[in-house]
């Protein structure tokens, strides 16, 4: 199946969301497994057009990720749990501002998933390099922080904040 450029790029986005892809050759293989024939040069152009970047994953390897996916595409809870479990290293809060820490270069990945997810009381996120700010609805900061800690599998090592 040759498919259109937009179909190929959509498939690339799905692959990057579901698989650990460390290089373009592996992405070409995964596309071939899905019945899409593409050269490494084509994949390279697609990744650039899609705004894909390399981010550091747990264990120190770098993988491809797309920082922003369409906002109407919701991240299912199991995907949210997996991403938070892999990328979130600490949760703290001050009032209704929840501060989330990630490995360097990874905050935008977590922010993008949170922005697409149906997280109750989350108004929005602002991401830096290794820290992101999750803004909770008025009065719900403690609940949001606890929910994100639970989804990430982090123990509540902060005392009733």
C-alpha positions as CSV (number, residue, x, y, z in Angstrom):
1,X,0.0,0.0,0.0
2,X,1.5,3.3,-1.1
3,X,-1.0,5.6,0.6
4,X,-0.9,9.3,0.6
5,X,1.6,11.5,2.4
6,X,-1.0,12.4,5.1
7,X,-1.8,8.8,5.7
8,X,1.8,7.9,6.0
9,X,2.4,10.8,8.4
10,X,-0.6,9.8,10.4
11,X,0.8,6.2,10.7
12,X,4.2,7.6,11.7
13,X,2.5,9.6,14.5
14,X,0.7,6.5,15.7
15,X,3.9,4.4,15.6
16,X,5.8,7.1,17.6
17,X,3.0,7.2,20.2
18,X,3.0,3.4,20.6
19,X,6.6,2.3,20.0
20,X,10.1,3.2,21.1
21,X,11.8,4.4,17.9
22,X,15.4,5.3,18.2
23,X,16.3,5.8,14.5
24,X,14.8,6.3,11.1
25,X,15.8,2.9,9.8
26,X,13.6,1.3,12.5
27,X,10.7,3.6,11.6
28,X,11.0,2.5,7.9
29,X,10.8,-1.1,9.1
30,X,7.7,-0.4,11.3
31,X,6.0,1.3,8.3
32,X,6.8,-1.6,6.1
33,X,5.3,-3.9,8.7
34,X,2.1,-1.8,8.4
35,X,2.2,-2.2,4.6
36,X,3.6,1.3,3.9
37,X,6.7,1.5,1.7
38,X,8.9,4.5,2.3
39,X,12.5,5.3,2.0
40,X,14.6,6.7,4.8
41,X,14.9,10.0,3.0
42,X,11.1,10.2,2.8
43,X,10.8,9.3,6.5
44,X,13.4,12.0,7.3
45,X,11.3,14.6,5.5
46,X,8.1,13.4,7.1
47,X,9.6,13.7,10.6
48,X,10.9,17.2,9.9
49,X,7.5,18.3,8.5
50,X,5.7,16.8,11.5
51,X,8.0,18.6,14.0
52,X,9.3,15.3,15.4
53,X,12.2,15.7,17.8
54,X,14.5,13.3,19.7
55,X,14.0,13.2,23.4
56,X,15.8,11.3,26.1
57,X,13.9,8.3,27.4
58,X,14.4,6.4,30.6
59,X,17.7,4.5,30.5
60,X,19.4,7.3,28.6
61,X,18.4,6.4,25.0
62,X,17.0,9.0,22.7
63,X,13.8,8.3,20.8
64,X,11.6,10.2,18.3
65,X,8.5,12.0,19.7
66,X,6.0,14.5,18.3
67,X,5.5,17.2,20.8
68,X,2.0,18.3,19.7
69,X,-0.7,16.1,18.3
70,X,-4.1,17.4,17.3
71,X,-6.0,18.5,20.4
72,X,-9.1,16.7,19.4
73,X,-7.2,13.4,19.7
74,X,-7.7,12.1,23.2
75,X,-5.1,10.0,25.0
76,X,-6.7,7.0,26.6
77,X,-6.1,6.5,30.3
78,X,-3.9,3.5,29.8
79,X,-1.7,5.5,27.4
80,X,-1.7,8.4,29.9
81,X,-0.7,5.9,32.7
82,X,2.1,4.5,30.6
83,X,3.5,7.9,29.6
84,X,3.3,9.2,33.2
85,X,4.8,6.0,34.6
86,X,7.8,6.2,32.2
87,X,8.4,10.0,32.1
88,X,7.2,11.5,35.4
89,X,9.8,11.6,38.2
90,X,8.2,13.9,40.7
91,X,5.0,15.7,41.5
92,X,4.7,18.7,43.8
93,X,2.2,21.5,44.2
94,X,1.5,25.0,45.4
95,X,-2.2,25.7,45.7
96,X,-3.8,24.9,42.4
97,X,-0.4,24.8,40.5
98,X,1.0,21.3,40.1
99,X,4.7,21.1,39.3
100,X,5.7,17.9,37.4
101,X,9.3,17.0,36.8
102,X,10.6,14.8,34.0
103,X,14.0,13.7,32.6
104,X,15.7,16.6,30.6
105,X,14.0,17.3,27.3
106,X,10.8,15.4,28.1
107,X,8.4,17.9,29.7
108,X,6.7,18.7,26.4
109,X,5.9,15.0,25.8
110,X,4.1,14.7,29.1
111,X,2.4,18.1,28.7
112,X,1.1,17.1,25.2
113,X,-0.4,13.8,26.6
114,X,-2.0,15.6,29.5
115,X,-3.5,18.3,27.2
116,X,-5.1,15.6,25.1
117,X,-6.3,13.4,28.0
118,X,-9.6,13.8,29.9
119,X,-8.0,14.6,33.2
120,X,-10.6,16.0,35.6
121,X,-9.9,19.5,36.9
122,X,-6.9,20.1,34.5
123,X,-7.2,23.5,33.0
124,X,-4.0,23.4,31.0
125,X,-0.2,22.9,31.0
126,X,2.9,24.9,30.4
127,X,6.1,23.0,29.6
128,X,9.8,23.8,29.9
129,X,12.7,21.4,29.4
130,X,12.4,19.1,32.4
131,X,9.5,20.7,34.3
132,X,5.9,21.4,33.5
133,X,3.2,23.3,35.2
134,X,-0.2,21.7,35.3
135,X,-2.9,24.3,36.3
136,X,-5.8,22.9,38.2
137,X,-9.3,24.2,38.4
138,X,-9.9,26.5,41.4
139,X,-9.6,24.5,44.6
140,X,-8.7,21.2,43.0
141,X,-4.9,21.3,43.1
142,X,-4.5,18.7,45.9
143,X,-6.8,16.2,44.0
144,X,-5.1,16.8,40.7
145,X,-1.6,16.2,42.2
146,X,-2.8,13.0,43.9
147,X,-4.4,11.7,40.7
148,X,-1.2,12.4,38.6
149,X,1.0,10.8,41.3
150,X,-1.3,7.7,41.3
151,X,-1.4,7.5,37.5
152,X,2.5,7.7,37.4
153,X,2.8,5.1,40.2
154,X,4.7,7.5,42.4
155,X,4.3,7.2,46.2
156,X,3.1,10.3,47.9
157,X,6.4,11.3,49.5
158,X,5.2,14.9,49.9
159,X,3.4,15.5,53.2
160,X,-0.2,16.5,52.5
161,X,0.5,19.3,50.1
